[in-house]
Amino acid sequence: MLSAGQLLGWYGQKTGQAKFQQAAKAIEDGIAAAIAAGEAAKDVSGRLGTQATGQALVQRLRAA
C-alpha cells in the first residue's frame, strides 16, 4: 500500500497534478496512523491480520 502511495506522489510531482500528491499524503498518513493505533499487520508490530489491516486503512482513507 505504501508503494502505491509513493507511485501516486511521484506521478503527481511529474505531472504537476496536486490531487495525486494529496492522495499519496492521505495514504502515507493513514498508514502511519494505523500503525500507531496498532491497526497493522503482525509483521509490523500490529495486532491484525492482512485483510483486517487493509479494511482498517480503507476506513481511515474514507474518513480523510
Rosetta blueprint (number, residue, H / E / L):
1 M L
2 L H
3 S H
4 A H
5 G H
6 Q H
7 L H
8 L H
9 G H
10 W H
11 Y H
12 G H
13 Q H
14 K H
15 T H
16 G L
17 Q L
18 A H
19 K H
20 F H
21 Q H
22 Q H
23 A H
24 A H
25 K H
26 A H
27 I H
28 E H
29 D H
30 G H
31 I H
32 A H
33 A H
34 A H
35 I H
36 A H
37 A L
38 G L
39 E L
40 A L
41 A E
42 K H
43 D H
44 V H
45 S L
46 G L
47 R L
48 L E
49 G L
50 T H
51 Q H
52 A H
53 T H
54 G H
55 Q H
56 A H
57 L H
58 V H
59 Q H
60 R H
61 L H
62 R H
63 A H
64 A L
